[in-house]
Amino acid sequence: MMMHSDLMLALANDRRRELIAEAERAHVLASALRARRPKKDFAVRGQRAGSLVSPKPGAVVPAR
């Protein structure tokens, strides 16, 4: 059975639109998940970033 060329073109265009829509949904979902991730603080001078890091470099001095 042969299909009419217009029918084949319509099926191909529908499939193309479906693939584009699926790719857009995946892109939107990935960007939403990426936006929800917490931002990473970069280490300063080899120290791990976090709440225990002092803002002043000279804050820790030896006791006299």
N, C-alpha and C positions, 0 to 999 in steps of 0.2 A: 504494500500500500504506500503510495507516495503522498507526502504532505504538500500542501500548497505553499509556495515560497513566502507569501504574506503571513501565513500562519506561523511558519518557522521563524520569521523575523520578529513577529509579535512575542513568541515564546522566548526567544533569545533576549529581547529587550526587557521582558518581565523578569527573567532570571538575573540579568545584569542589575536591574533596580533593586532586587532583593539582596544581592551581594553587597551593593553599595550601602543599603540601609543597615545591614548587619554589621558592616565595618564601622559605620558611623556610631552605632549603638555601642560597639566594643570600645571605640575611642572615647566616647563620652563616659562610659563606666570606668575606664582606666584613669582618665583625668580626674574623675570624682574621687576615686580611691586614693590617687596620688595626693590630692588636696587634703584629704582627711588624715594622712600620715603626719605625725609630729615632725617639726623641723629639727634637723640635727645641728647641735652647736659644735663648732669645730674646736679642736684642742688648741691651746695656746702654749707655745714653748714646750711641747711634749707632755703637757699635763692633760688629763682627761677633763672635759668640760662637765660641769654639774653644779649642784648646790653647795658642795664643799670647797670649791675653788674660791680663793680670796680674790677680790677685785684689785687689791694692791699687791704689787710684786714684793714689797718689803714688809708685808704684814706679819710674816713668821720670822721672828728673830730669836736667837738663842737667849736663854735666861742668864742674868748676870749674877 
